[in-house]
Amino acid sequence: VAVGLLFVNGSQSFFQSYLTAFILPAGMALGSLALLMIQNVSGGYWGYVIRRPAEAAARTLPFVALMFAPLLLGLTDVYAFHSKEHAHNTPEAHLNLHSDHRLWPWSDPNLEIEEHEKLILDEKKGYLNDTFFIVRSAIGFGLWILMGLGLNALARKEDTQGWSPELKQSMHYIAAPGILIHSLIILFLSTDWSMSLQPVWYSTMYPVIFGFGQILSAMALNTAVFIYLRQGGEDLSNDVNKKIMRDLGSYLLGFTIFWTYISFSQYLLIWSANLKEEVPYYIARSRGGWEFLTLALGLGHFLIPFLILLLREVSRKADILWKVAVYILVVRFLDIYWQIRPAFDPGHWEIGMETVQDLAALAGLTGIWLGLFFREVSRFGLYPENDPRKDTLPVHTVSDDVVIPDAAH
C-alpha cells in the first residue's frame, strides 16, 4: 500500500513514511541487543527469562541493515521521482529547512537557505556529508551485527557444551565493552537518521532520548512476548511467574519515568536558553495540529502507563500486563512520529493520504520484522537450559512475597 501510494503522494512522502516506520522495528531489535548485553553483565532472573527472545531479536540485525538500505536512495535523485511541489513560502517554512531533492536537507547541494543557516551548515559539512554518513551507518550496523551474532554463537556453545566460567567470561568480553560501543553508535546514528533532518537544530540530550526509547520499546516487546509464548503452556498465576512479571512491570514503570525525565529535561533546557537555533524544534511541534499530539504524548506516554503500572497487581496479572506492554509499543511509535514527521511538515499536520502511507509503511516493515523475529524465537526453547540461573528463583524481600505464619499475627 505504501509503495502504491508513492504514485499518489509522491516519492518524497514515501521516503518520509519509510524512515518514520523503520525506526520502530529497528529500535526493538537494537534495544533487545542492549538488554541482552546488560543482562549478561548484570545477571538477575529477569535476564534469564527474556534472554531467548533478546537473542532472537539480535539475530534479525542483518535484516534490519537491509531494511535501512533503501533509505540511502534518499541521498540521490530518486528522492525527487514523481515529486510534488512543496510550499516553501508558508508562515511555518522557517521552522526547518526543506529539500525537494533529498531526504536529509543537508545532502542537497542546491538547497536554498538564508545566510546565517548557510554558515551553520558549512561548519557541519565535515560531519554531514554523504560519504561519511554512509560510512558511519555501515560501521554501526557492522558492529551491531558482530556483537549480536557473537553473543548468539556463545549461547549456542553453551547449549551444546554446557555452562562454564570461561564461557561466561567470553560473554562479558563482548557485552561489557559492547554496551559502551552501542552507546557511541547510537550517539552518531541518532544524529544522522533523525536529528539531522533538522540540521540547524541540535541537542546533546537527543541521542539519550533516542537510544533509551529503543530500550523501552524492547522491554515492552519482551514483556509481551514472555506472556504470549507461555499462555496455555504455563501457569502464569503461580508465585514464580508473578514475581517475574512484577520485575518486568517494574522495569516498564522505571523506564517510562526515565523517558519522561530526559524528554522534559531537553524541553526545559531549550525553553530556558531560548536560542533561535534550538526553539524551532518545539515551535514546529506546538502549532498547526501538532500540539494535540504533543499533549497526547504527555498523557499517553507518561501519565497513563505511570498510573497503571503504579498498581502492583497490574504487574502480577498476565492478562493486564501484556496489554500495557502492547500499549507502550503503540505510544512509542507516536513518539517516533512526533520526533520525525514535523521535520518535514513543521507547524502543519493534517490526517490524509500521507497518514495512510505512514501507517501502511509501519504495518509493512513492523509486520515483516515481527515475522522474522518469531521465526528466530521458534528455533530454540523458551529457556536457556544450561544457564545457571535456571536452578535459582527470583528473590524479593517485599512484604507481600513473605509468607507470615498465622501464629505470628
C-alpha angles and dihedrals in degrees: 000000000000092000091047091052089055087084091050103040099026133247093281092063091047094055091044091052092045093053092047092049094044095061096067101054090037089052093051090052096044094042089052089052089052091049090047091055093044093052090048092060099032104040119202130147092260088067092052094057096047096038097097097051091042089054090048091052090050090054089059092063095097087057091047088055089053089049089055095050097081089059089067086071085069086074091060139062089268086083089068094051110127087352126176123227111259122216107242096172101063119123089251097048092097091063092080142002115257131196127198090198107044136040091223108046095213088065093062110096091196097049113148108224140150121265098255091049090049090054091053094048092047089058090052098047092098087066105023103062131117098247096049090043092056092044092052092049092048093049092045095051091042093056093043092051093047092051093046096046091042093057090045091052090053090047090055089049089053090051093054103032102028131239122310135168089244091055091049090050090052089054089051090052088061101034101045098054088030091068090056093044091049091051092052093048090051089051091059102034096045086056091048102043102037118004094050090060081082097038098178092053122075140175130181089206095057098082089052091052092045095048096042090049087060091053091050090050091050093049091050090049094048092046092053091044092050090058097037095053094048102045109115093010102063136032101249091185095065120108097256096051092043089056091048092050091047089054091050091046090050090054090050090051094047094045091048091053092048092049088054092048096052094040093051091043090058091049093047094050093048092045093050095045092045095194118170092230092056111034097065088074092067096032088058089054098045103060143043094042098311090098089072092056089046090055091044090055092051091052100032103037096042120010100043099045090038094056093042096047092047086072105087094208091060091067092048096055116076096201090059102035096056090052090052090050092051090046090054090053089053093052089044088064090048088054091049090047090051091051098048113025098059088059087070098035106028114188092359129086130161132164111243143112092320088058089052088052091050092053093043092053090047092050092046100047096037092045093051092047093048090050091054091043095054090045088057092045091054093056094077139028123278092251132040099246096204097044107118090224088070091083094047132075133223106269120214130171097195112126097242089062092056118086108221115199115239091240090062095059 
